[in-house]
Amino acid sequence: MIWWDILSYAAWIISGLLLLWILADAISVSREFDEELLVSSREGADELLEQIKEEEGVR
Amino acid sequence: MTAESTSAENVQRISMFKVLNPFHVWALGVGIVLVGEFMGWNFSVAKGGAYGALIACWVIGLLYSCVAMIDSEVTSTVAAAGGQYTQAKHIIGPLMAFNVGLYLVMAYTMLEAADALIVGDLMTAVAAATGYEGLNPQPFVVLTIAFLAWLNYRGVFMTLTVNFVITLFAFLAIIALFVGSDPLNPGSVLKHSDLLTDLPYGWIGVVAALQFGMWYYLGIEGTCQAAEEVRSAGRAIPLGTIGGILTLLVAATLTWYVSTGLMPWQYLGQATTPLYDAASIIGNPSLQVVLFIGTMFAAIASANGCINDAARAWFSMGRDRYMPTWFGAIHPHYRTPFRAIIFLIPIAVSFAFTGLLDQVITFSILSGLLGYTFMSINMMKFRKMWPLGVIKRGYIHPFHPIPALVLLGLCSVVYFATFLGYGASLLSIMAFYIVASVWFVLRRYQFVKRGDQFTMPWPRPKGY
């Protein structure tokens, strides 16, 4: 049935477009921003850690 | 962009968005797992019969309840991506951390490939049902991976919101199947009295069934990977994880009950889509459609969660220099580990194109099992190094050290069960991780900066 052939081609094309978009965006971000900034994250902190800091501050 | 500025160092930093809540954590954990209810768990019936599968369902349920409790406690204190990898780094040491990170990446990437294969096979089945035989599943496999990678790349909030919706649909599909099987009138639709038999292969069959009992729950530990992106790790991770394991215990038990009341164990043990078959036997076309969509959604949700988790594990290893730091980058707009997501796409596609669903799944299960074994040791050490009261915990699991010891004992039994059926795979995966460890010690460890990787403000551990 031709419908399934069209669907298969559409799947290849959409996959290709999505992957190209991802690659293009990644390359442009890597060029636009400093590498130091991109890899600058540190292990997370949340309210528990804030609480610990506050408690340590009180002491 | 809202990059943070740390006054002490005067360095601009970017971090992941903290936008997730306990429902997202639930969707991540249950989403990865629920596909195992729609297919895969039933291979335990082939090994141990219907009752053997029920024993496997509950014994492995106990194993994963221990996993969920231990994970909830440790992750409620370690608000960092990487999950068990980060736990190992803080609590045991670099070599264990490297191995656990690798277990996570391999387990999730292979599971993702298997899920995409399932989507492709379902499309082939639909095409065959409409008169088109021999549809090539590959374009649909690639589309699944490409679309979900794109979604993950664009942001974690939308990724896990989508996962919540489709996972909830898949769970409700199981509930609908249960209701549709008229459980209040045993014998009318469900024929347990005719279909349930004694253990066909005795107790050794039950032991062999344990390996496939893991399909009911494999991946619930993935909730930990969201720790750096939830608004409060101390609250959201325990709520989402414990809620997730409770959901799965209910879903697994209902799945077993309905399936074994409709199909003889000889058929059920080799069925490809047992829940869809159950809906077909009940003969309700609407239920069949719901179960088909549920199966599709469950596979997509699982692949989606796996991309999320594998990328965060790989990203964390890059951030700590266990892998090249290039992978430790965060997208300045979407705040996702974008390079880790991209790097894992071709690997997942390659695994999926092998078409070896059972081998890929076995490798994934064994990697998961190695991770659970580590968790029991990790928990004992965690409580020794930082006893209760020394650091704030969002959740404290009860009866320590019983859950850790039960987990270790059950893991040992499952290793034996796996050895019975997949001895060669077990040995080859062990060899793979040993070779990887040698590479890490000899070549990679020199790049790891021990001081830089510990940025959690924890007190010095007892005895150090």
Interface residues (C-beta under 8 A of the other chain):
Chain A: M1 W3 W4 S8 Y9 A11 W12 I14 S15 G16 L18 L19 W21 I22 L23 D25 A26 V29 S30 F33 E35 L37 L38 V39 S40 S41 R42 E43 G44 A45 D46 E47 L48 L49 Q51 I52 K53
Chain B: A3 V11 Q12 R13 I14 S15 M16 K18 S76 T77 V78 A79 A80 A81 T86 A127 T130 G131 Y132 L135 N136 P139 F140 V142 L143 I145 A146 F147 A149 W150 Y153 A227 E228 E229 V230 R231 S232 A233 G234 G318 R319 T325 W326 G328 A329 I330 H331 P332 H333 F338 R339 I341 I342 I345 I391 K392 G394 T455 M456 P457
